[in-house]
Amino acid sequence: MQIKLLTIGKTDNKQLAELIANYEKRLKHYIKFNFDIIPDIKNVKNLSIKQQKEKEGALILNKISNTDVLILLDENGKELNSVDFSKYLQKHMNTGIKQLVFVIGGPYGFSEAVYAKANGKLSLSKMTFSHQMVRLFIVEQIYRGYTILKNEPYHHQ
C-alpha cells in the first residue's frame, strides 16, 4: 500500500514546510508516501462558496483513481487517538488496497461530489486548525502510526 496526502494550495509558511518535509523523509522508511498539492483556484472573489467547493472538488476527483480509498480530513469526521489511528492504518494495509488517500480540502470544505466519493472521514480534533498546520499534523500522525506498528520508541503511552 502507498499513502497520498492531497491538499489544496501550497504551504506558505517556510517553517511548517520544513517540518512537513522532515516527516515525509522519515515516512519513506515505512511506506511509499506522496504529497500532492493542487494549486489554489484563481479569481475566487468572483465565485460563490459553493462554486469554489465544486471547482476544488473537480480537481480533487481528477487526482483519485477508482481503486483508491479516499479519506477526508473533516471537522465532522471520526476522532481517533494515535494507537487507534495506527490500527486504522494497519486495517487498510491488511485489505490489500493499492493507495490510501487523505485529503485536506480548501477553506470551505468539500463539494457534495467529493463527499459522495469518500470512503470515510477523520477529524484530527474538535478544535479548528489552519489547513497548513493540518498538513503537518496528519503527516506526523501517519509517521507516529507506523512507529507504533513497529513497536519503536517514538510514541509513549
Sequence and secondary structure as in RCSB ss.txt:
>XXXX:A:sequence
MQIKLLTIGKTDNKQLAELIANYEKRLKHYIKFNFDIIPDIKNVKNLSIKQQKEKEGALILNKISNTDVLILLDE
NGKELNSVDFSKYLQKHMNTGIKQLVFVIGGPYGFSEAVYAKANGKLSLSKMTFSHQMVRLFIVEQIYRGYTILK
NEPYHHQ
>XXXX:A:secstr
 EEEEEEES    HHHHHHHHHHHHHHTTTSEEEEEEE   S GGGS HHHHHHHHHHHHHHT  TT EEEEEEE
EEEE  HHHHHHHHHHHHHTT SEEEEEE BTTB  HHHHHH SEEEES SS   HHHHHHHHHHHHHHHHHHHT
T TTS  
